[in-house]
Amino acid sequence: MKPATDIAEFSQALASSAVASTDRAVATPSRLRDFYELTKPRMNILVVCTTAVGYSMAPHQGHWGMLVHTVLGTAMTAASPSVLNQHAEREYDALMPRTRNRPLPGGRVSPREALLWGMALGVIGVGYLGLMVNLLTAMLGLFTLASYVWIYTPMKRVSSLNTIIGAVPGAIPPMMGWTAVTGKLGPEALALFGILFLWQMPHFLAIAILYKRDYAAGGFKMLPVVDPALRMTSRMIVLYGLALVPASLAPVGVGMAGSLYLAGATLLGLAFLSYCVSCAVSKQRVDARKLFFASIIYLPALFAILMVDKA
């Protein structure tokens, strides 16, 4: 049971959620929706999908029912750092136009509620993976959570290297899908990790270019903020886009894929690299936006070809 003060706080916020919150008279989202939005569901979809890719690529022995447990546990574990990240950054989110109406800076969810919600998701998610999947997968989930909250989140205000650090926990979900089936790591899991790690760099650098002013207002040291002329940012986009081409072929080298994937991955990699180069040369928002959209097409297309090749 919650203390009376918490119930009163909850009731007050619930009542206020029925009032228009913007000049356009758009209704404030419901409490349930606010707690759901704290989990960053769109980001969590990527986590779930890449976990499922790792699971589907592993050698199976008729244990497809385990996929439900793996996805559910991973989704809860990944939701936890999303909530805790917003709890830690609530004051800074209030300074940025694109985030100032999030549940915490918007005042619709209290810091204490968000903290308890994030902690509960983490404990339940990691515990569920440990009980229903296996210990290795649970430990990978715990590492993802801890590194995101305790290393990546504070580093965002300290160093532009935060994007590289954040890409590590971001690339672990397909490894969790693999270990859910096999119970061990291997070159195949590392190949999937490498693809997702390198893909994140052009993807998030493009986002950082698009929202450079917002990040600067919030005091976040994203690379485009500390590199206003975008010289280093451009070089990094091309470097990681170039490295992604051979890294995307690693599944062929470790025996996960064949000629169909080899051809498809090569063509996709070169096409994606062309968007990286265009963005780096022009240094314009329009090309950063094109690179962002190219990135969200590239990854699912690559993994789709990988799974079709296996089938």
C-alpha positions in Angstrom: 0.0 0.0 0.0 1.2 3.6 -0.7 1.4 6.1 2.1 -1.5 8.6 2.2 0.8 11.4 1.0 1.6 9.4 -2.1 -2.1 8.7 -2.8 -2.9 12.4 -2.4 -0.1 13.3 -4.7 -1.3 10.7 -7.2 -4.9 12.0 -7.0 -3.9 15.6 -7.5 -1.8 14.8 -10.5 -4.5 12.7 -12.0 -7.0 15.5 -11.6 -4.7 18.0 -13.2 -4.2 15.7 -16.2 -7.7 16.4 -17.4 -6.9 20.1 -17.9 -5.5 21.5 -21.2 -1.8 21.9 -20.9 -0.9 23.9 -24.1 -2.0 27.0 -25.9 -3.6 24.8 -28.5 -5.8 23.2 -25.8 -4.3 19.8 -26.3 -5.3 17.6 -23.3 -2.5 16.5 -21.0 -1.8 12.8 -21.4 -3.3 10.4 -18.9 -1.3 9.2 -15.9 -1.0 5.7 -17.4 0.3 7.2 -20.6 2.8 9.3 -18.7 4.3 6.3 -17.0 4.3 4.4 -20.3 6.1 7.4 -22.0 8.8 7.4 -19.3 9.9 4.0 -20.7 10.7 5.5 -24.1 8.6 2.9 -26.0 10.0 3.8 -29.4 13.5 3.2 -28.3 12.3 0.0 -26.5 10.9 -1.3 -29.8 14.4 -1.2 -31.2 15.7 -3.1 -28.2 13.0 -5.8 -28.5 13.5 -6.2 -32.2 17.3 -6.6 -32.0 16.9 -9.0 -29.2 14.5 -11.1 -31.3 17.1 -11.0 -34.1 19.8 -12.4 -31.9 17.3 -15.0 -30.7 16.3 -16.1 -34.1 19.8 -16.3 -35.4 20.9 -18.7 -32.6 20.9 -22.5 -33.2 17.5 -23.7 -32.0 16.2 -26.9 -30.6 12.5 -26.2 -30.6 12.6 -23.7 -27.7 10.7 -20.8 -29.4 8.5 -20.4 -26.4 11.5 -19.0 -24.6 11.3 -16.0 -27.0 8.4 -14.5 -25.0 10.3 -14.7 -21.8 13.4 -13.2 -23.3 11.6 -10.3 -25.0 9.4 -9.5 -21.9 12.4 -9.6 -19.5 14.6 -7.6 -21.9 11.8 -5.0 -22.5 11.4 -4.4 -18.7 15.2 -4.3 -18.2 15.6 -1.8 -21.0 12.7 0.4 -19.8 14.3 0.8 -16.4 17.4 2.9 -17.5 15.1 5.0 -19.8 13.0 6.0 -16.7 16.0 6.5 -14.4 17.8 8.5 -17.1 14.8 10.9 -17.3 14.7 11.1 -13.5 18.4 12.1 -13.4 18.0 14.6 -16.2 14.6 16.1 -15.3 16.0 19.6 -14.5 17.9 19.7 -17.8 15.0 18.3 -19.9 13.0 21.3 -18.7 15.5 23.6 -20.5 15.1 21.9 -23.9 12.0 22.6 -26.1 11.8 19.0 -27.3 11.8 17.5 -23.8 10.2 20.2 -21.6 6.8 18.6 -21.8 7.9 15.1 -20.8 6.1 13.7 -17.7 8.8 14.7 -15.2 9.7 18.3 -16.3 6.0 18.7 -17.1 5.1 18.0 -13.5 2.7 15.2 -14.2 4.9 12.5 -12.6 6.8 13.2 -9.4 10.6 12.4 -9.1 9.8 9.9 -6.4 7.3 8.1 -8.5 9.6 8.0 -11.5 12.5 6.7 -9.3 10.4 3.9 -7.8 9.0 3.0 -11.3 12.4 2.8 -12.8 13.8 0.8 -10.0 10.9 -1.6 -10.0 11.2 -2.2 -13.8 14.9 -3.0 -13.4 14.5 -5.4 -10.4 11.6 -7.2 -12.0 13.2 -7.3 -15.5 16.6 -8.6 -14.4 15.0 -11.0 -11.9 12.6 -12.3 -14.6 15.5 -13.0 -17.0 17.4 -14.8 -14.3 14.5 -17.0 -13.4 12.8 -17.6 -16.8 15.8 -17.4 -19.2 19.3 -17.9 -17.8 21.8 -16.2 -15.5 24.1 -15.0 -18.3 21.3 -13.1 -20.1 20.2 -11.6 -16.8 23.8 -10.4 -16.1 24.0 -8.9 -19.6 20.8 -7.1 -18.9 22.1 -5.8 -15.5 25.3 -4.6 -17.2 23.2 -2.7 -19.8 21.1 -1.1 -17.1 24.0 -0.1 -14.8 26.3 1.2 -17.6 23.5 3.3 -19.1 22.5 4.9 -15.8 25.8 5.2 -13.9 28.3 5.8 -16.8 26.5 7.1 -19.9 24.0 9.4 -18.2 26.4 11.4 -16.1 29.0 11.4 -18.9 26.6 13.3 -21.2 27.4 16.4 -19.2 31.1 15.8 -19.0 32.5 14.6 -22.4 31.5 14.2 -26.0 32.7 10.6 -25.7 29.3 9.9 -24.2 27.9 8.7 -27.5 30.6 6.0 -27.8 30.0 4.9 -24.2 26.2 4.9 -24.7 26.6 2.7 -27.8 27.9 -0.2 -25.7 24.8 -0.9 -23.7 22.8 -0.1 -26.8 24.4 -2.9 -28.7 24.0 -5.6 -26.1 20.3 -6.7 -26.7 21.1 -8.9 -29.7 23.7 -10.6 -27.6 21.0 -11.2 -25.0 18.8 -12.9 -27.6 21.7 -15.1 -28.6 22.6 -16.1 -25.0 18.9 -16.8 -24.2 19.2 -19.8 -26.6 22.8 -20.9 -26.3 23.6 -19.9 -22.7 27.0 -18.6 -23.8 28.7 -15.9 -25.8 30.5 -16.5 -29.0 31.8 -14.9 -32.2 28.3 -14.8 -33.6 27.0 -12.7 -30.7 30.0 -10.4 -31.0 29.3 -10.0 -34.7 25.8 -8.8 -33.9 27.1 -6.5 -31.2 29.6 -4.9 -33.6 27.0 -4.1 -36.2 24.7 -2.5 -33.8 27.5 -0.6 -32.0 28.8 1.0 -35.2 25.3 1.7 -36.6 24.4 3.7 -33.5 27.2 6.3 -34.1 26.0 7.8 -37.4 22.4 7.4 -36.2 22.9 9.3 -33.0 25.3 11.9 -34.4 22.7 12.8 -37.0 20.2 13.2 -34.2 22.7 15.4 -32.2 23.1 17.6 -35.3 19.4 18.0 -35.6 18.9 18.9 -32.0 22.2 20.7 -31.4 20.6 23.8 -30.0 18.5 21.8 -27.6 21.4 19.8 -26.3 23.4 23.0 -25.8 20.5 24.6 -23.9 20.4 21.5 -21.6 24.2 21.6 -21.0 24.8 18.2 -22.7 28.2 17.9 -24.3 27.2 16.0 -27.5 29.9 16.1 -30.2 28.1 18.6 -32.4 27.7 21.0 -29.4 31.4 21.1 -28.6 32.3 20.9 -32.3 30.0 23.7 -33.7 31.7 23.7 -37.1 31.0 19.9 -37.3 34.5 19.1 -38.6 35.1 16.3 -36.1 31.5 15.3 -36.2 31.7 14.8 -40.0 34.8 12.8 -39.8 33.3 10.5 -37.1 30.2 10.0 -39.2 32.2 8.9 -42.2 34.6 6.8 -40.1 31.9 4.8 -38.4 29.9 4.5 -41.6 32.9 3.2 -43.4 33.7 0.7 -40.5 30.2 -0.5 -40.6 30.6 -1.9 -44.1 33.1 -4.7 -43.3 31.6 -5.1 -39.8 28.2 -5.9 -41.4 29.9 -8.7 -43.3 31.1 -10.4 -40.1 28.1 -12.8 -39.9 29.4 -14.3 -43.2 32.9 -14.8 -41.7 31.5 -16.6 -38.6 29.2 -18.8 -40.5 25.9 -17.2 -39.7 25.1 -16.1 -43.3 25.8 -16.9 -46.9 25.9 -15.3 -50.3 22.5 -13.7 -50.2 23.4 -11.8 -47.1 26.8 -11.0 -48.4 25.4 -9.3 -51.4 22.6 -7.5 -49.6 24.8 -6.3 -46.7 27.4 -4.9 -49.1 24.8 -3.0 -51.1 23.1 -1.6 -48.0 26.4 -0.7 -46.4 27.6 1.3 -49.4 24.2 3.0 -49.8 24.2 4.0 -46.1 27.8 5.2 -46.4 26.8 7.5 -49.2 24.4 9.2 -46.8 27.1 9.5 -44.2 29.4 11.1 -46.8 26.7 13.5 -48.0 26.0 14.6 -44.4 29.7 15.0 -43.7 30.3 17.1 -46.8 27.3 19.4 -46.6 27.1 19.7 -42.8 23.5 20.8 -43.2 20.5 19.8 -41.2 18.7 18.6 -44.3 21.4 15.9 -44.9 21.5 15.0 -41.3 17.8 14.3 -41.4 18.3 12.2 -44.5 21.0 10.3 -42.7 18.8 9.7 -39.8 16.0 8.3 -41.9 18.5 6.2 -43.9 19.7 4.7 -40.6 16.3 3.7 -39.5 15.8 1.9 -42.9 19.2 0.4 -43.0 19.2 -1.6 -39.8 15.9 -3.5 -40.1 16.6 -4.1 -43.8 20.0 -5.6 -42.9 18.6 -7.8 -40.2 15.7 -8.9 -42.4 18.1 -10.1 -45.0 20.2 -11.9 -42.4 17.2 -13.8 -41.1 15.9 -14.6 -44.7 19.4 -15.9 -45.6 19.3 -18.2 -42.6 15.8 -19.5 -43.5 
